[in-house]
Amino acid sequence: MALAANLFLPAAALLILVLPALPATSTAWESASGGEFLKGKLSGLVLTADGVLRPGPAVKSTSVIDQPVLWTAATAPDGATYVGTGHRGKVYRVDKNGTVTSIWTAAQPEIFALCVDANGVVYAASSPRGSVYRLDGNKAVELFHPEAKYIWALVPAPGGGLYVATGDQGRIYYVDPAGKGDLYYETGQQNVTVLAVGAQGQLYAGSEPNGLLFEITAKAKGTILFDSTLPEIHGIAVGKDGTVYASALGGALSTRSATQAATANANATAVVAASPTVISVSESAGQVGGTPAQVGDLKKDSSPTSVTSTVTPVASGNAAQAVDLSGVEKSAIYRIAADRTVDTLRSSKEENVYDLLLDGDRILFTTDQQGRIYALEPDRKVTLLAELGDSEAIRLLDRNGGFLAAQSTPAKLVLLDSKASTTGATFESPVHDCTTVSRWGRIAWRSPGTGIVFETRTGNTARPDQTWSSWSEPLTGPGDALIPSPNARFIQWRAEWSPASTTELSGVTVSYLPQNTAPVIRSISVSAVAGTNVTKGANASASSSNAYSVTVTDTGDAPAASTSSTASQSVSRGSMTQTQITWQAEDADGDKLIYALYFRGEGETQWKLIRSQMFENSLLLDPDVLADGRYWFRVVASDSPSNAKAYARETELVSPPVVIDNTPPLLKASPVRRQDDRIEIDLEAEDATSALRRCEYALDAGPWQPIEAADGVTDSPKEAFELRLDKVKAGEHLVVFRVYDAAGNAGLLRVVVH
């Protein structure tokens, strides 16, 4: 995956992937890189930039908030955390012990913005067409009502007051402590998505749809600090030295939909989208929903009745589907130095980056994939600190000796300790497809110490279910152990660290022998090729209209291209023509195949070997090897060149009867009967092998003229023909008869008329 290419170098080169088109010999599935480990599930583990798993930050507590979606969160000086939720417009207080209390319900359905000032005063903003409120206990005092549909962000201003970021007109307001609001800065963008205050009191603002980062130093005075190639600036963090860090979103979120969402059920359960979903909120209270981004629609939504936001991914009761544009850049993290030089620290085509948090000289950031939290080190190496699972991690907050992660759907707060877990950790590998039922060998792991036990389970469905085996007994060998799980197509392993263990795991190898799949012979074709049948003369059309080749498929049906509807076909060979036998075969394992070809004539009971040990799928037979008659051909294919004798498999296919006919029909004419200018000649024609197909004559070397059989149809091995010619001039004449059989052999007879 592209993410692994960005994060884990050079260790990613150690990964060995098992390709399905390999011989059914002993095979190894190796997990030995960050990219492979990212496919599994981590709990209490860190995945280093070098692709090593080790115990990581411990989850100290989890506070579940019974709401469809969480939009925003902020910490207070007393250690409490305030959370703004969606669809029901509720604000919650989560104390430092994790107790969750509902403190306010707005008249509007969404709380997109919330902040706490240095004095512990809580401010929340409702949308759409809502206001900014100061919360006092369970009461809310309306502080400011902007002329805006959406309020996306709030941040305390230096010296008191608030900055308010709004959308659909992309304006920033300043609200003084008394509640008087005034337009502070006009961005010209559709939405101001995020705000941050610098050490010198300057205001930073991110926007969409042009992905602009503004630095605002006073009312109506600002500049564009950075213009991203991605459409939305989503996160901002400001260092003490004036360095600004920003995250931007793109990829599946790079388009905007103006579709009005359906009304959300008040009790609807939030649906987690695989990729971030564009949010569309109506003006009517209670109306919210997710709509998929429309590929190719890059127009801004200037409609007065709806607006979209990508503050966090969510789908309402009317489940939306996100558009996943594979190979498109989804997110990036930038560093803008004090001298305004810009450096791209990271970009990803796999994950969306939501929030940034400075932690000393490194940057912590959250993503939508499995609620992951990463650390971007000064050397640009990326470490996966935690994987919370369930849903996107949309906010990251500093918390004495650790940090808080806010997850969207389901809505919850997770407190992580900065110290390594002392309660044990686990890693569950992805399910590996061996393509066929396999015999298991050993599982081996690379770890410098002890304290890790392994378990395996197997099944024949792509996802583990009740049909899978249970997890095996713990495997604690000195570095490897025999896999005890039943033979199956799919396998999965799990590693568990004992409490307080600091052991690292750098690689795991599972050895197995896939069941060998038998080869398949798709078809056999028998045809006359190369050289010229000298008895055919110039009448190529006559022979081309007859059955000339036969093909049998593995279904036993003749292909549509066959020129005859009968199962028995004829092949003609003249003195220079050979019989070619060709077959098509394949092996699902990609094994090398070897063939043997047999034949059996009509009335015979045993197959005779023509040739064995062939790697080619075609054979030419000399003209005189087979006499006239009906024959069957059998091809046997074996994958023994790629498999041990005990596991090699073979298959065979038999052709329908093939008529080999080298001999032309025999012709016999009656004495010529002549009366005045009329000539009558009776002709008998017979072929020993195949049916007759055409009779024609030529008078005095003139053009060939067809004659039909006396019974009306020329279709039997023996036919009678009658030639009646009128107005023939007196004198000697030459009549030549030519009769073709089904194989295209022509018999000739010369008759002199006196």
C-alpha positions in Angstrom: 0.0 0.0 0.0 1.2 3.5 -0.7 1.1 4.4 2.9 3.7 1.9 3.8 5.9 3.2 1.1 5.8 6.6 2.7 6.2 5.5 6.3 8.4 2.5 6.5 11.7 2.7 4.7 13.9 0.9 4.1 12.5 -2.0 6.1 9.6 -2.3 3.7 12.0 -4.1 1.3 12.0 -7.1 3.7 8.3 -7.9 2.9 7.8 -11.1 1.0 4.4 -11.5 -0.6 3.0 -14.8 -1.7 1.7 -14.7 -5.2 -1.1 -17.1 -6.2 0.5 -18.3 -9.4 3.3 -20.3 -7.7 3.9 -24.1 -7.9 2.2 -26.1 -5.1 5.5 -26.5 -3.2 6.4 -25.4 0.3 5.6 -21.7 0.6 6.2 -19.0 3.2 3.9 -16.1 4.2 6.1 -13.6 5.9 5.1 -10.5 7.9 8.3 -8.5 8.2 7.5 -4.8 7.4 5.4 -1.9 8.5 3.2 -2.2 5.5 2.3 -5.8 6.3 1.8 -5.1 10.0 -0.5 -2.2 9.2 -2.9 -4.7 7.7 -3.5 -6.3 11.1 -5.0 -5.0 14.3 -2.8 -3.5 17.0 -3.8 -3.1 20.6 -1.4 -1.5 23.1 1.5 -1.6 20.5 3.7 0.8 18.7 4.8 0.2 15.1 8.1 1.8 14.5 9.3 3.4 11.3 11.6 0.3 10.9 8.6 -2.0 11.0 9.0 -3.4 14.5 6.2 -4.0 17.0 6.7 -3.2 20.6 4.5 -2.3 23.6 3.2 1.2 23.4 1.0 3.8 25.1 -1.6 2.2 27.3 -5.3 3.0 27.1 -6.1 4.3 30.6 -9.8 4.9 30.1 -12.5 5.2 27.6 -15.6 7.4 27.9 -18.4 6.4 25.6 -20.8 9.2 24.7 -24.2 8.0 23.6 -24.6 10.1 20.5 -24.5 9.4 16.8 -21.4 11.5 16.1 -18.8 13.5 17.8 -17.7 16.7 16.1 -15.3 18.6 18.4 -13.7 18.5 21.8 -11.7 20.9 24.1 -10.0 20.5 27.5 -10.5 22.8 30.5 -7.9 23.9 33.1 -9.6 21.7 35.7 -8.9 18.6 33.7 -12.4 18.1 32.3 -13.1 17.7 28.6 -16.0 19.2 26.8 -17.5 17.5 23.7 -19.7 18.8 20.9 -21.9 16.2 19.2 -24.1 16.0 16.1 -27.6 15.2 15.0 -29.1 16.1 18.4 -27.1 19.2 19.2 -25.8 18.2 22.6 -22.7 19.3 24.6 -21.2 16.9 27.2 -18.7 17.3 30.0 -16.3 14.4 30.7 -14.5 14.9 34.0 -11.0 13.7 34.6 -12.4 10.4 36.0 -14.2 9.7 32.8 -17.7 10.4 34.0 -19.9 11.7 31.1 -22.6 14.4 31.8 -24.9 16.1 29.4 -24.9 19.9 30.1 -26.7 21.5 27.2 -28.9 20.8 24.2 -29.1 23.4 21.4 -32.0 24.2 19.3 -30.0 23.3 16.2 -28.8 19.8 15.5 -25.1 20.3 15.2 -22.3 21.5 17.5 -19.4 21.8 15.2 -17.4 24.3 17.3 -16.5 24.5 21.0 -13.6 26.0 23.0 -12.6 26.7 26.6 -10.7 29.9 27.6 -7.9 30.3 30.1 -10.5 31.0 32.9 -12.4 27.7 32.2 -15.3 29.4 30.5 -16.9 27.1 27.9 -18.2 28.4 24.6 -20.2 26.4 22.0 -21.7 27.2 18.6 -24.7 25.6 17.0 -25.5 25.1 13.3 -27.1 25.7 11.0 -28.2 29.3 11.4 -27.1 29.0 15.0 -25.3 31.2 17.5 -22.4 31.3 19.8 -23.3 30.5 23.4 -21.5 30.9 26.8 -22.2 27.9 28.9 -22.7 28.4 32.6 -23.4 25.1 34.3 -26.4 23.6 32.5 -27.4 27.0 31.2 -26.5 28.7 27.9 -26.4 32.4 27.3 -26.5 33.5 23.6 -23.4 35.6 23.1 -23.4 36.3 19.3 -25.5 35.5 16.3 -23.5 35.8 13.1 -25.1 36.2 9.7 -23.8 32.9 8.7 -25.2 29.4 8.1 -22.4 27.5 9.8 -20.0 28.1 12.6 -17.0 25.8 12.1 -14.5 26.8 14.7 -14.1 28.9 17.9 -10.8 30.0 19.5 -10.1 32.3 22.5 -8.6 35.6 21.4 -5.6 37.1 23.3 -6.8 39.5 25.9 -10.3 38.1 26.0 -13.1 37.5 23.5 -13.4 34.9 20.7 -12.6 34.4 17.1 -15.5 32.8 15.2 -15.0 30.9 11.9 -18.0 30.6 9.6 -19.2 29.2 6.4 -20.9 29.6 3.5 -19.3 33.0 3.1 -15.9 32.2 4.6 -15.9 35.0 7.2 -14.1 35.4 10.6 -15.7 37.4 13.4 -14.3 38.8 16.6 -16.6 38.7 19.6 -15.6 40.8 22.6 -16.1 39.7 26.2 -19.4 41.7 26.3 -20.8 39.7 23.4 -20.4 42.4 20.7 -19.5 40.7 17.4 -17.9 42.4 14.4 -16.5 41.1 11.1 -12.8 40.6 11.6 -11.6 39.2 8.2 -13.2 38.3 4.9 -11.3 35.3 3.3 -13.2 35.1 0.0 -13.5 31.4 0.5 -16.6 29.3 1.1 -15.7 28.0 4.5 -13.2 28.8 7.2 -12.6 25.4 8.6 -10.0 25.8 11.4 -8.5 28.5 13.6 -5.3 28.8 15.7 -3.6 31.6 17.6 0.2 32.1 17.4 2.6 33.1 20.1 2.6 36.7 19.0 -1.2 36.9 19.0 -1.6 36.5 15.2 -4.5 34.4 14.0 -4.1 31.5 11.5 -7.1 30.3 9.5 -7.6 27.4 7.1 -10.1 27.4 4.4 -11.8 25.4 1.6 -12.4 24.8 -1.3 -9.0 26.3 -2.3 -6.9 25.0 0.6 -5.6 28.4 1.7 -3.8 29.1 5.0 -4.2 32.7 6.2 -2.1 34.7 8.7 -4.1 37.5 10.1 -2.4 40.2 12.2 -5.2 42.7 12.7 -8.7 43.4 11.7 -9.0 43.2 7.8 -5.2 42.8 7.6 -3.9 39.4 6.6 -2.0 37.5 4.0 -2.1 34.0 2.4 0.7 32.1 4.1 0.3 29.0 2.0 -1.7 27.7 -0.9 -2.1 24.0 -0.8 -2.8 21.8 -3.8 -5.4 20.0 -1.7 -8.8 21.6 -1.3 -9.1 21.9 2.5 -6.9 23.0 5.4 -8.2 20.9 8.2 -5.7 21.1 11.1 -3.3 23.8 12.4 -0.6 23.6 15.1 1.7 26.5 15.9 5.1 26.0 17.5 6.7 28.4 20.1 9.3 29.4 17.5 6.6 30.6 15.1 6.7 27.5 12.9 3.2 26.6 11.6 2.2 23.1 10.8 -0.9 22.4 8.8 -2.8 19.3 7.5 -4.8 19.3 4.3 -7.4 17.0 3.0 -8.0 15.9 -0.6 -8.5 12.6 -2.5 -12.0 11.4 -2.0 -12.9 14.7 -0.3 -11.7 16.9 -3.1 -15.1 17.5 -4.5 -18.2 19.1 -3.0 -21.8 18.0 -3.3 -24.8 20.3 -3.1 -27.3 17.5 -2.6 -29.7 18.2 0.2 -29.6 15.5 2.9 -32.6 13.5 4.1 -34.1 14.0 7.5 -32.1 12.0 10.1 -34.1 9.8 12.5 -33.6 11.1 16.1 -32.7 7.6 17.2 -30.7 6.6 14.2 -27.4 4.8 14.8 -24.4 6.4 13.1 -22.8 4.5 10.3 -19.1 4.4 9.9 -17.9 5.1 6.4 -14.8 3.4 5.0 -13.6 6.7 3.8 -14.5 10.3 4.9 -17.9 11.4 3.8 -19.0 14.9 2.8 -21.5 16.4 5.3 -24.6 18.2 4.1 -26.8 19.9 6.7 -30.1 21.5 6.0 -31.5 24.6 7.7 -34.3 22.7 9.3 -33.5 21.4 12.8 -32.8 17.8 12.9 -31.9 17.5 9.2 -28.4 16.1 8.5 -26.9 13.5 6.3 -23.9 12.4 4.4 -23.7 12.5 0.6 -21.0 10.9 -1.6 -18.5 13.2 -3.3 -19.4 13.4 -7.0 -16.4 12.6 -9.2 -15.7 15.4 -11.6 -17.9 18.0 -9.9 -15.4 20.6 -8.9 -17.9 23.5 -8.7 -18.3 25.4 -5.4 -21.7 25.2 -3.6 -23.1 28.6 -3.4 -26.6 27.5 -2.7 -28.4 29.3 0.1 -30.0 26.1 1.3 -27.1 23.7 1.8 -23.4 23.6 2.3 -20.9 20.8 2.7 -18.2 20.2 5.3 -15.5 17.7 5.8 -14.9 18.5 9.4 -15.2 14.8 10.1 -16.6 11.8 8.3 -20.0 10.5 9.2 -23.1 9.0 7.7 -26.6 9.5 9.1 -29.5 7.1 9.1 -29.6 7.7 5.4 -26.3 5.9 5.0 -24.0 7.7 2.5 -21.2 6.0 0.5 -17.9 7.7 0.2 -16.1 7.8 -3.1 -12.7 6.3 -3.0 -10.4 7.6 -5.7 -7.5 5.1 -5.6 -4.1 6.6 -6.3 -5.2 10.2 -5.6 -3.4 12.1 -2.8 -5.8 12.2 0.2 -3.9 14.2 2.7 -0.6 16.0 3.5 1.2 17.6 6.4 3.1 20.9 5.8 5.6 22.9 7.8 5.7 26.6 7.2 8.9 28.1 8.7 9.1 31.6 10.2 10.7 32.8 6.9 7.6 31.4 5.1 9.4 28.6 3.4 7.2 25.5 3.0 8.1 21.9 3.4 5.8 18.9 2.8 6.6 16.5 5.7 4.2 13.8 4.7 1.6 12.9 2.1 -0.6 9.9 1.8 -2.9 8.3 -0.8 -4.4 6.0 1.8 -5.3 8.0 4.9 -6.9 11.3 5.8 -5.2 13.3 8.5 -7.6 15.1 10.8 -5.8 16.8 13.7 -2.3 17.8 14.7 -0.7 18.1 18.2 2.8 19.3 18.9 4.6 17.0 21.4 8.1 18.4 22.0 10.0 18.2 18.7 7.6 15.7 17.1 4.1 16.0 15.6 1.3 13.8 16.6 -1.5 13.4 14.1 -4.7 11.4 13.8 -6.3 9.6 10.8 -9.4 8.0 9.6 -8.0 4.5 9.3 -8.7 2.4 12.4 -8.5 5.5 14.6 -4.7 5.6 14.2 -2.4 8.0 16.0 1.0 8.6 14.6 4.1 10.4 15.6 6.1 12.3 12.9 9.7 12.6 14.2 12.1 15.4 13.2 13.9 13.0 10.9 10.5 12.4 9.1 10.2 8.9 10.3 6.7 8.0 11.2 5.8 5.8 14.2 2.3 4.4 14.7 1.7 5.1 18.4 -1.8 3.6 18.8 -4.6 2.1 16.9 -7.9 2.7 18.6 -10.0 0.8 16.0 -13.8 1.3 15.5 -13.7 4.7 13.8 -11.8 7.8 12.9 -9.8 9.7 15.4 -10.8 13.3 14.7 -9.3 15.3 17.6 -6.1 15.0 19.7 -5.8 16.9 23.0 -2.9 17.2 25.4 -3.6 15.7 28.8 -1.0 15.7 31.7 1.4 12.9 31.0 -0.6 11.6 28.0 -3.2 12.6 25.5 -6.9 12.4 24.7 -8.2 11.1 21.4 -11.7 11.9 20.3 -13.4 9.4 18.0 -16.3 10.2 15.9 -18.6 7.2 15.3 -19.1 5.8 17.8 -18.6 8.9 19.8 -16.0 8.4 22.6 -13.0 9.8 24.3 -9.9 7.6 24.8 -7.2 8.6 27.3 -3.8 7.2 26.5 -0.8 7.2 28.8 2.5 8.3 27.4 4.2 5.3 29.1 4.3 1.8 27.7 1.4 -0.5 28.5 1.9 -2.7 31.5 -1.3 -4.7 31.0 -0.2 -6.6 27.9 -0.7 -6.0 24.2 -1.9 -7.9 21.2 -1.4 -8.0 17.5 -3.9 -9.9 15.2 -2.6 -10.5 11.7 -4.7 -10.1 8.6 -6.2 -13.2 7.2 -3.9 -14.9 4.6 -5.3 -16.6 1.6 -3.3 -19.7 0.5 -5.5 -20.0 -2.6 -6.1 -23.7 -1.8 -6.5 -25.9 1.2 -3.0 -26.2 2.7 -0.9 -28.3 5.0 0.7 -26.3 7.8 4.3 -26.3 8.7 5.8 -24.1 11.4 5.3 -20.5 12.5 8.6 -18.8 13.2 9.1 -15.3 14.8 12.0 -12.9 15.2 12.1 -11.5 18.7 15.2 -10.8 20.8 13.5 -11.8 24.0 10.7 -13.7 25.6 7.2 -12.7 26.8 5.3 -13.2 23.5 3.0 -16.2 22.8 1.4 -17.0 19.5 -1.9 -18.6 18.5 -3.3 -19.6 15.1 -6.7 -20.4 13.7 -7.8 -21.5 10.2 -10.9 -21.7 8.1 -12.3 -21.9 4.6 -14.0 -18.5 4.4 -12.3 -15.2 3.7 -13.6 -13.8 7.0 -13.4 -15.7 10.3 -16.7 -16.9 11.4 -18.2 -19.8 13.4 -16.9 -22.3 10.8 -13.3 -21.4 11.6 -11.3 -23.4 14.1 -10.8 -21.9 17.6 -7.6 -20.2 18.5 -4.9 -22.8 19.1 -3.2 -23.4 22.4 -0.5 -20.8 23.1 2.7 -21.5 21.1 5.8 -20.6 23.2 8.7 -22.2 21.4 12.2 -20.6 21.4 11.4 -19.0 18.1 9.2 -21.3 16.2 6.5 -24.0 16.7 4.5 -26.4 14.7 1.1 -25.0 13.6 -1.5 -27.2 15.3 -4.6 -25.7 13.4 -6.5 -27.9 10.9 -5.6 -27.8 7.2 -7.6 -25.1 5.5 -7.4 -22.4 2.8 -7.1 -19.3 5.1 -5.0 -18.8 8.2 -4.5 -16.1 10.8 -2.1 -15.7 13.7 -2.2 -13.7 16.9 0.6 -12.5 19.2 0.1 -11.6 22.8 2.6 -9.8 25.0 2.7 -10.6 28.7 2.2 -7.7 31.1 5.2 -5.5 31.5 7.0 -7.1 28.6 9.1 -4.9 26.4 10.0 -7.5 23.8 10.0 -6.4 20.2 8.7 -8.4 17.3 10.3 -7.7 13.9 8.9 -10.6 11.7 6.7 -13.7 11.6 6.8 -16.5 9.0 4.1 -19.1 8.4 5.2 -22.1 6.3 2.7 -24.2 4.4 2.2 -26.5 1.5 -0.8 -25.6 -0.7 -2.9 -28.5 -2.0 -1.9 -29.1 -5.6 -4.7 -28.3 -8.1 -5.0 -30.6 -11.0 -4.4 -29.1 -14.5 -7.3 -28.5 -16.9 -7.4 -29.3 -20.6 -9.7 -26.8 -22.2 -9.8 -28.2 -25.8 -8.4 -30.5 -28.4 -8.3 -29.5 -32.1 -7.6 -31.9 -35.0 -7.0 -30.3 -38.4 -5.2 -30.7 -41.8 -2.4 -28.3 -42.2 0.6 -27.5 -44.4 1.0 -28.8 -48.0 -1.6 -29.1 -50.8 -4.0 -31.8 -51.6 -3.3 -32.3 -55.3 -6.6 -34.1 -55.9 -8.6 -31.0 -55.0 -7.8 -29.1 -58.1 -8.9 -25.6 -58.4 -12.2 -26.0 -56.5 -11.1 -24.5 -53.2 -14.6 -23.5 -52.4 -15.8 -27.0 -52.5 -13.4 -28.2 -49.9 -13.8 -25.1 -47.7 -17.5 -25.7 -47.4 -16.9 -29.1 -46.0 -16.0 -30.1 -42.4 -12.3 -29.7 -42.3 -11.3 -29.7 -38.6 -12.7 -30.7 -35.2 -12.4 -29.2 -31.8 -13.5 -30.6 -28.5 -13.7 -28.5 -25.3 -13.6 -29.6 -21.7 -17.4 -29.4 -21.7 -17.7 -31.9 -24.5 -19.4 -29.3 -26.7 -18.2 -28.3 -30.1 -17.3 -24.6 -30.4 -19.6 -22.2 -32.3 -17.0 -22.0 -35.1 -17.4 -25.6 -36.1 -18.5 -26.1 -39.7 -20.5 -29.2 -39.0 -23.3 -30.0 -36.6 -22.3 -33.7 -36.4 -20.1 -35.1 -33.7 -18.0 -37.1 -36.2 -15.7 -34.9 -38.3 -13.5 -35.6 -41.2 -9.9 -34.7 -41.8 -8.4 -35.0 -45.3 -4.7 -35.3 -46.1 -3.2 -35.3 -49.5 0.3 -36.4 -50.3 1.7 -33.2 -48.8 -0.8 -32.6 -46.0 -0.3 -33.5 -42.3 -2.7 -34.0 -39.5 -2.1 -31.5 -36.6 -3.4 -32.2 -33.1 -3.4 -29.2 -30.8 -4.7 -28.8 -27.3 -5.1 -26.0 -24.8 -4.4 -26.6 -21.1 -3.7 -24.5 -18.0 -2.9 -25.0 -14.3 -4.3 -22.8 -11.6 -1.1 -23.1 -9.5 1.0 -21.9 -12.5 2.7 -25.4 -12.6 4.7 -26.5 -15.6 2.8 -29.1 -17.5 3.9 -32.2 -19.4 1.7 -34.1 -21.9 1.1 -37.5 -23.4 -0.9 -38.1 -26.6 -2.8 -41.4 -27.4 -5.1 -42.6 -30.2 -7.7 -45.3 -30.6 -9.4 -46.5 -33.9 -13.0 -47.5 -34.4 -13.5 -51.0 -33.2 -10.4 -51.0 -31.0 -10.4 -51.2 -27.2 -7.0 -50.0 -26.2 -5.3 -46.6 -26.3 -2.0 -46.5 -28.3 0.6 -44.0 -27.2 1.7 -41.6 -30.0 4.2 -39.6 -27.9 4.9 -38.8 -24.2 7.1 -36.4 -22.2 6.0 -33.5 -24.4 6.1 -29.9 -23.1 4.6 -28.6 -26.4 0.8 -28.5 -26.8 0.8 -29.5 -30.5 1.9 -32.5 -32.6 2.1 -33.1 -36.4 1.5 -36.6 -37.8 2.9 -37.7 -41.1 0.4 -38.4 -43.9 0.7 -42.2 -43.9 0.8 -42.8 -40.1 -3.0 -43.3 -39.8 -5.0 -45.1 -42.5 -8.5 -44.0 -43.4 -11.0 -44.5 -40.7 -12.6 -43.0 -37.5 -10.2 -42.2 -34.6 -10.3 -40.8 -31.1 -7.4 -38.8 -29.6 -6.7 -38.6 -25.8 -4.5 -35.9 -24.2 -3.1 -36.5 -20.7 -1.7 -33.5 -18.9 0.4 -33.8 -15.7 2.0 -31.1 -13.4 4.7 -33.5 -12.3 7.6 -31.2 -13.4 6.6 -28.7 -10.6 5.5 -31.1 -7.8 6.8 -34.0 -5.9 5.7 -37.4 -7.1 3.3 -37.9 -4.2 1.5 -34.6 -4.9 1.6 -34.4 -8.7 -1.8 -34.6 -10.4 -3.0 -35.2 -13.9 -6.1 -34.9 -16.0 -7.2 -36.0 -19.5 -9.6 -35.1 -22.3 -10.8 -37.2 -25.2 -11.8 -35.8 -28.6 -15.0 -36.8 -30.4 -14.5 -39.2 -33.3 -12.3 -37.8 -36.1 -12.6 -39.2 -39.6 -9.2 -39.6 -41.3 -9.9 -39.8 -45.1 -7.0 -39.9 -47.6 -8.7 -41.8 -50.4 -10.9 -40.2 -53.0 -14.3 -41.7 -54.0 -14.5 -44.4 -56.7 -16.5 -43.5 -59.8 -18.2 -45.9 -62.3 -20.1 -44.8 -65.4 -22.7 -46.7 -67.4 -22.3 -47.0 -71.2 -23.1 -43.7 -73.0 -26.6 -43.6 -74.5 -26.9 -41.2 -77.4 -29.9 -40.4 -79.5 -29.7 -37.6 -82.0 -28.3 -34.6 -80.1 -29.1 -36.0 -76.6 -26.6 -37.8 -74.4 -27.4 -39.8 -71.2 -24.8 -41.1 -68.8 -25.5 -42.8 -65.4 -22.8 -42.4 -62.8 -22.2 -44.3 -59.5 -19.8 -42.9 -56.9 -18.8 -44.5 -53.6 -16.4 -43.6 -50.8 -15.1 -46.1 -48.2 -14.8 -43.7 -45.4 -16.9 -40.5 -45.6 -20.1 -39.3 -47.2 -20.1 -37.7 -50.6 -20.7 -34.0 -50.8 -20.5 -32.7 -54.3 -20.6 -34.0 -57.9 -19.8 -32.0 -61.1 -18.9 -32.5 -64.7 -17.1 -30.7 -67.5 -17.9 -31.1 -71.2 -14.9 -30.7 -73.6 -12.8 -29.0 -70.9 -15.5 -26.4 -70.3 -16.6 -25.0 -67.0 -17.5 -27.3 -64.2 -21.3 -27.8 -63.8 -22.9 -29.3 -60.6 -25.1 -32.4 -60.6 -27.3 -33.4 -57.7 -27.8 -37.0 -56.7 -30.6 -39.0 -58.1 -32.4 -39.1 -54.8 -32.2 -35.3 -54.5 -29.4 -34.9 -51.9 -25.7 -35.7 -52.1 -25.1 -37.0 -48.5 -24.3 -40.7 -48.5 -21.1 -42.7 -49.0 -22.7 -44.1 -52.1 -24.8 -42.1 -54.5 -26.2 -42.4 -58.1 -26.1 -39.4 -60.5 -27.7 -39.0 -63.9 -26.3 -36.7 -66.6 -28.7 -35.6 -69.3 -27.3 -33.3 -72.1 -29.4 -32.0 -75.0 -28.3 -30.3 -78.2 -24.9 -31.9 -78.2 -23.3 -31.5 -81.7 -22.4 -34.6 -83.6 -18.9 -35.9 -83.2 -16.6 -37.0 -80.4 -16.8 -35.3 -77.0 -15.0 -35.6 -73.7 -17.0 -35.7 -70.4 -15.1 -35.6 -67.1 -16.8 -36.3 -63.8 -15.5 -35.1 -60.4 -17.0 -36.2 -57.1 -15.8 -34.9 -53.6 -16.2 -36.6 -50.3 -16.7 -34.9 -47.0 -12.9 -34.7 -46.4 -12.4 -32.8 -49.7 -10.9 -35.7 -51.6 -11.9 -35.7 -55.3 -12.4 -38.7 -57.5 -12.2 -38.2 -61.3 -13.7 -40.2 -64.2 -13.2 -39.6 -67.9 -15.9 -40.7 -70.4 -15.4 -40.4 -74.2 -18.6 -39.9 -76.2 -18.5 -40.9 -79.9 
